[in-house]
Amino acid sequence: EAGVTQFPSHSVIEKGQTVTLRCDPISGHDNLYWYRRVMGKEIKFLLHFVKESKQDESGMPNNRFLAERTGGTYSTLKVQPAELEDSGVYFCASSPLEGANLGSPLHFGNGTRLTVT
Amino acid sequence: LAKTTQPISMDSYEGQEVNITCSHNNIATNDYITWYQQFPSQGPRFIIQGYKTKVTNEVASLFIPADRKSSTLSLPRVSLSDTAVYYCLVGDGSSASKIIFGSGTRLSIRP
């Protein structure tokens, strides 16, 4: 089966610009997650979709970040306006069952490396 | 939130067995223990998951003592391609936001 795909793999933008990251989960996976790792820090949870609904967005850093998953398929994460501290690697993951541990491990994409200059 | 503690780094040689231990002193009754592997420029990849005693798959074994306050990931006969960062996570699956990625263990395998 095709894995989780993320686009673009790299993005370099200037402070104040807008960037939209895309994630295509594994087909049939209702659960979609966004994580990020900023420079030197640990991988941190951002939010969790179940189909098109936001199940948990407690990790979203501020209102400059907007995640959508129209139709319950692919998801986008928009950063507007981008700030320097948003630089990092943004990972998307999907799983077929709700719950990231109970027999349903997360399948991660290779991430989008975002650089804000 | 259940937090984990792992060694920051480990070194070993090809053909050796490698054991990485993770401490999770405040693990909850419903928490599972999951290990992920991450190569540079890739996302984390699921290796193994367990609740108690021992779990084995084609890649690794996971040993969990009775008190479940720690776990050990065992990689048999490692090769250079096992050089990666290994993460130990605990959580009950009730919410992905409660599953914390720690710093992981950077494993380096030498010829």
Interface residues (C-beta under 8 A of the other chain):
Chain A: V4 Y33 Y35 E42 I43 K44 F45 H48 D56 S58 G59 F91 A93 E98 G99 A100 N101 L102 G103 S104 P105 L106 H107 F108 G109 N110 G111
Chain B: D31 Y32 T34 Y36 S41 Q42 G43 P44 R45 F46 Q49 Y87 L89 V90 G91 D92 G93 S94 S95 A96 S97 I99 I100 F101 G102 S103
